[in-house]
Amino acid sequence: MTRVLQVSAELYPLLKTGGLADVAGALPAALAAAGAEPRLLVPGFPAIRDALTQECAVAPVALPWSEGRAALLRGRLPGFDMPVYVLDAPGLFDRPGNPYADAGDIAYADNHRRFALLGLAAARLAEGVDPAWRPEVVHAHDWHAGLACAHIAASRARRRTEARTVFTVHNLAYQGLFSADHFCDLGLPATHYAVEGLEFYGQVSFMKAGLHFADAITTVSPSYASEIQAPDQGCGLDGLLRHRASALHGILNGVDYGVWSPAHDDAIAARYDADDASGKARCKTALQSECGLAVNPDAPLFGIVSRLTEQKGLPLVLEALTDLIESGGQLVILGSGDARLEAAFADAAARHPSRIARRIGMDEGLAHRIYAGSDVVLVPSRFEPCGLTQLYGLSYGALPLVHRVGGLGDTVVDTTLEDLAAGTATGFVFNAFTADAYRRALRRAFALWGRQTCWAGVRTAAMRQRFGWDAAARRYVEIYAGLSSH
């Protein structure tokens, strides 16, 4: 039974800005069920510290700079059946805003220190500072934990640990880039600042640290593992990824159906399932009322739950908004991000108040109600490592309309004549990232909506899809076992 330390900056349900938290929250239990012995390491953000019980001090963590203090705590968090380590450093983590930025969404200037220390704490655990438990594998999630791989490589070179590392890329576009002047704060050997290390076009890259130093690399879908080895989606790191291709694995994210299932969701107006989806109509009426839309069961309701960024393909939605409205559709948007996109959707909602509703920010309950009440969920991303939105849409019978890229292409089957006849169609897929291709997919959605018997069949097929964590966890456990046997 491999002892595995999961390192993440977010953890659902306590702290979430996106899909990373959902993964970090669901994967540990699945790993335990698959035969591993997982524990977690998370930063001591206020929501984490407030929820921690049965805490005890494990060891202080020496800072690579002069001021401040830090310590590793061990305790319990609600919803997790294994001990959790918390990096307690109030000067770094006890702040308002989200984990990475202040209330004005300005990134904290010392993020390099905050997340370097998270990696350093992981290395200390790998070195055995907790005599009761020592990980054989450290599994670091995304750039925030990338320096764990670098610190553990340094510890191995000094023969302080034999632990191996796995690094999961959740989104290569977010790389944790910092000025080279900050390298001295990271606590790493000077030799690590090199092309064969953290150096990336004159800066420090936490993402590159994970990619270079990890013993195994995973991405969150098979297609994304291939795509990031090419310049178009490689974000400048495709050469390194091609070099490390033999260590790279694409493992599709799972869904925690204990949280994301309309059959037992307390946040929605009526429960329903694939065998009896009648409650979905009540959820749609409730969502239309809640968002101030015209209550009309005959209007197909499109939902967006997303960061409002160009990556998510939202300019395509804006470009074809007239098509959606003139065809009789409605749209509800939940999210925040790019100021221009926020303003454009706000303007559209002001011009069409009975057809378009827009809510700012992240509201977990409303997200559930949008999936339950929508007929279609829009995910036209330019690129998408995995995407959980379309998986939630499938579960709730909100047919995904997606660009065939990354995990979107891996999980949604287009409504072609062949797949409709075979009963395998689950959504609407367009191939080229153009407004014209998106419009054609939109037209297919409206055409299917006009054939309600066919629509119900596709919705049933969608709701019967299962992307649980068990298969992914088994793959991870195989990787861990392969590393720890070396």
N, C-alpha and C positions, 0 to 999 in steps of 0.2 A: 504494500500500500504506500504509494509515493506521497511524501509530505510536500505540499505545494502552497506557497505564499502568493496570494493574489494581491497585486498592488494597483490601486485605482484612486483617482482624485474625486470620484463621485460614487454614490451608492444609493440606489432606490430602495426604500421610499424616503430616505432621510434627506438626500441632497441630489438634485437632478437639474441639469441644464439640457440634456439630450439623451440619445440612445445609449451612450456609454454607461450611464447610471443603471439603465434597465439590464444591460449585460452583466455589469458588476454585481447587481443584486440577485440575479437569477442563476448565474453560472455556479457559484459555490455549492449550492444544494445538489445541482445536477452532477457535479464532479464527485461529491460524496456518494451519491447513488451509483456512480459508475466505478467506484472502487478506490478513489483517491482520498487523501486526508487534507482537505483545504483549510487554510486560515486566511484572514484578510488583513491588509495594512492600508489604512486610510489617514489622511491628514486630519488634525484636530479642529476642523471647522466647528463653529458654534452648534449647528444642528447635530453634529456627531457627538460632541462633548456632552451636550444636554441629554442625549439618549443613552449614553454609556452607563452601564451598571456593573456591579461586582468588580470595579476597577482596582488594579494593583499596579504599582510601579515596577517596571522590568529593568530599565537601565537608563542613565542619562545618555544623550547623544551629543558628542562634542561638535560644536559649530566650526566650520572652516573660517569664519570671520570672528571678530572680537566680541561684539555686543550680543546680548540675548541669551536665552537658555532653551533647551529642548530635552524632552524625555520620551521614552517609549512606555506606553501604558498597555496593559492587557485587560480586557473585560468582555462584556456581552452587549450586543445590540439587539433590539427587538426584531424578530423575524429571522434571526440567524442562529443556527444550531451548533455553531462552532465559535471558539474564542476569536476575538478581533483585536488586532493591535492598532493603537491610535498614536500618531505622532503628535505629541502635545508641545506646541510651540506658540504660545499666545501672541507673541510679538509678530508672528508671521501669519497666523491663521484666524485669530479672533478679530474679524473685520466684517463690516456690512457688505452688501452686494453679493455677487455670485462667487464661486471659487476662484475666478480668474480676474475679475474686474470690479471696480467700485460701483456705487449706485448709479453713476452717470455712464456706465459701461466703458470706462477708461481702464485699460489693463494696468494692473498694479506694477509699479516700476521695479519691484524686487521679485517678480515671478521667477526669475532664474534662481534666486536663493531658495524660495519656498519649495520649488519642485526638485531642486538639486538635493535638498535635505531629505525629501521623501525617498529619493533613490539611495542616499547614504544610510537612512534608517533601514531600508530593505537589506542592504549589505551587512549591516550590524547584526540583523537577525540571522542572516546566512552564516555569519561568523560564530553564532552560538551565544549571543548575549542573554537569551532566555534559556537557561539550562534545562527547562522542562520540554522544550520543543525547538527543533532546528530544521528549517526547510531543506529539502534536497533539490527542489526546483523553485525558482522565483519567476512568476508569470506577471509581467509588467504590461499595463494597458495604456496605449497611446503615449503621446509625447511627454505628458506630465510625469510619467513613470519611466521614461526612456533612460534616464541616468542610473537607474537601478542596474541595468545591464553593464554600463561602464564601470560603476563602482564595484560590482561583483567580479568583473574581469580583473580589476586592479587587486582585489582581495585574493583572487585565485593566484595571481602572479606572485603575491607575497606569501602564498601557501597558508592563508588564514581560513579558507573555505574550499570545499569541493562542489558547492552548489552550481547547478546549471540554470540557464535563463531562457525564457520564452518571451518574445515581444509581439504583441498584437497591434497591428495598424488598424485603427478604427476609421481614420480619415487622413490620408497622406497630405492633404492640402494644408492642414494645421500642424506646423512643424516645430513650434517652440524655438523660434530664432531669436538670438540675443547678440548684443555687441561682444566682440572678442575681448574687450576690456573686462568683461565679467567672468572670464574663465577662471581667474584667481579665486573667485568666491565658491567654486564648485567642489573643491576638495579632492580634485583628481590629479594624478601625476601629470607633469608638464608634457610628457610624451603623448598624452591623449589629445592634445590640440594639434592635430595633423590631418592631412587628407585621409589617412588611414585611421580615422577617429572622429572627433566632433566637428572639425573645421568644415565649413560649407560656404564657399565664396566669401571668405573673410569674416564670417560670423560663426557663432556657436549654434549648432542644431541639436536639440534634444532628440528629435525624431531620428536623425542620422546616428546618434549614439546607440539607440535601440537597434537600428538596422545593422550597424557594423558589429556591435559587441555581443548581441544575443546569440545563443547556440541554436535556436530555432525561431523562425519568424512566421507569424500567421496573419492572414487578413480575414475579413468577416464575410467573404463569399468567394467561391471558386473563380468567377469571372473577374472580380477585382484583382485577384492575385496575378492574373494574366495581364490585365490592363495596365497596372502600374509598372510593368516591365517595359513599357513603350513610352516614348517621349510625350505623347499627348496627355497622359495622365500620371506620368512619373514624377512631376513636380521637381525636376532636376535631379532626382534620386534613382532614375530608371537604370542607369549604368550600374550602380551599387546593387540594385535589386536583381538585375540580370546576373551579376557576379555571384550573388548569394541564392540563386534560383533553387539550388538543390536543398537549401534549408527552408524554403518558402512553401507554406501550405495554405490553401484557401478553405476555410471552414465556415459554413453558413451559420450566421447567428440564429438563435432560437427565439421562441416566444414563451413567456411564462403565462400559460393559459389559466393559472390560478388568479391572475390579475386581468388578463385580456381575453375574456370570454363573455358574450352576452347572456350565456345561460346562468351565470351567477355574478352579475355585476350590479352592485348596490348604487352606482352613480347614475344609472339610466332609468328611463320612465317605465319600461316594461322589459322583462326578461324574455328571451326567445332562443331558439337554436335551429339547426339545419332541418330538423324534422318538423318543426312548427315555427315558422318565421313570422307569424301574424303579429307578434308584439313589436316588430320593427316599424310597422305603420304608426303605432302609438308613439314610438321614439321619434319618428320624423315629425309628427304633429307637435310634440313637445319641444323639439329643437327649433322648429319654425317659430313657435310662440316665444321661446326664450330669447331668440335673436332678433325678434321684431320683423320677421319675414312674413309675407302673405301665407296663411295656412292653406295649402293647396296640395292634396295628395297626388295630383296628376303632374305636378312640376317636378322633373328630376332634380334632386338636390345634390350639388357637388360640394365636397368638403376639402379643406386644406388645413392640415396641422403641421406646421413647419417653421423652422427659422426662415425669416424672409431674406434670402440671399440669392444672388445670381446663380450660384451653383445649383439651387433647387429648381431651376428652370421656370421661375415665376414670371419673367418677362414674356414667355410664351403664353402664359395664362392671360396676362394683361393684353397682349396683342390680339388675342382671340376672344376677348370678353364680350364684344358685341355679338359674335356668333352664338355664344352661350345664352345670352339674354334673349336675342331674337328667336332662338329656337325653343324658348319657353323654360329655360333652366333657372335655377337659383344657385347661389354660391355663399358659403360661410367660410371665413378665414380666421384661423387662430395662430398668432405668432407675432414675433417682432424681429427687428434686425435692421437691414439697410434702410436708411431714412427715405430714400427716393421710392423704394417699393412700398414702404409704409404709407407714404403720402399718396401714391397712385391708387392703392386699394382704398384708402380713406376717401379719396375723391370719388371713386367708383361707387362706394357705399352711399355717399351723400347724394349722388345723382340717381341711384336706383335703390332707395331705402327698403322697398318691399321685396327686392330680388337679391340684394347683396348685403351681407352682414360681415362686420369685421371686428375682431376682439384682439387687443394687444396683450402680449406677454405669454406666460405659460400657465395654464389652468388645467391641472390634471383631470379634474372632474368633467370640465367642459370638453376636453379632448375625448374622453370616453363617450360623451353624449353626441359629439360630432360623428364619430365612427358608427355609433348605433343609429343615428338619425339620417345619415347621408346615404344616397343611392350609389354615388361614385366618390372615391377618394382620389384626388389629383396628386401624382408624384412624377412630374415631367423633368426630373433632374438631369442636368448636363452630365454629371457623373454621380454615382451613388455606391459607396463601398458595399453596403448591404441594404440598408433601408429597413426600418422596422414598421414605418407607416403603412406600407403596402401589406405587410403581414397582419397588422392589426385590422386593416380594411377587409382582408379576406375573412378573418375570424368573425367580423361583425356584419358580413354581407354587404359591405360598401365596396363595389367592384373597383379595383385599382386601374387607373389610367396612367400608364408609365412609359418612360423612354427605355428602350432595350439597352440597358447598360448596367454593369455591376450586378449586385444582388437583385435588382428589379427584373432584369432579364432571366435570372435564375429561378424566379419564384412565381411569375405571372404568365399564364398561357393566353395568347391572344384569341379573340373571337373570330377566327377564320372559319370558313364553311366546314372544313374538315374537323376542326376541334369542336365546333358546335354540334356536328353530327355525332362525334364520338363521346360527347358529354364531358370533355376535358377542359373546355374554355373556362377561364376564371376572371378575365378582365380585358383591357384594351391596351395594346402595345404598339408604339411607333418606333421606327428604326432610325431615321435621320433626325438630328436635333435641329429641326427647322419649324417655323410657324406653320408652314403648309402641312407637314407630316403630322404635327400636333392637331391641326384642324381636322384632318381626315379621321384621326382616332376619335375626336370629339363627335364627328358626324356618325361614326359607327356606334358610339354610345347612345346617341339620340335614336338611331335606327333600331337598335335592340330594345330601347325603352318603349318604342311603339309596338313591340311584339311581346307583351307582358308574360305570356306563357314561356317563351324562350328566355326572357330575363330571369324569371323565377328559377329556371333550370340552371342557368349560369351561376346565379346567386347561391343555390344549394351546393353546386360543385365547389364554389369558392369557400363556403363555410365548412365544407368537409376536409379542406386541406389542413394538414398538420405539420407544423415546423417547430416541434418541441425541442427542448435542450438535450434530450437524451442522446441523440445521434452525435451532436456536436461534442458533448462531454466525453463520449467514448473515443472520439478522434483525439481530443486533447490528452486524455489519459494515455493513449498509445504513444503520443509524442513525448509526454513526460517520462514514461517507462523507457523509451528508447534513449533518452538523454541520461537518465539516472543510472542506466546500466553501463555507461561508458566509463 
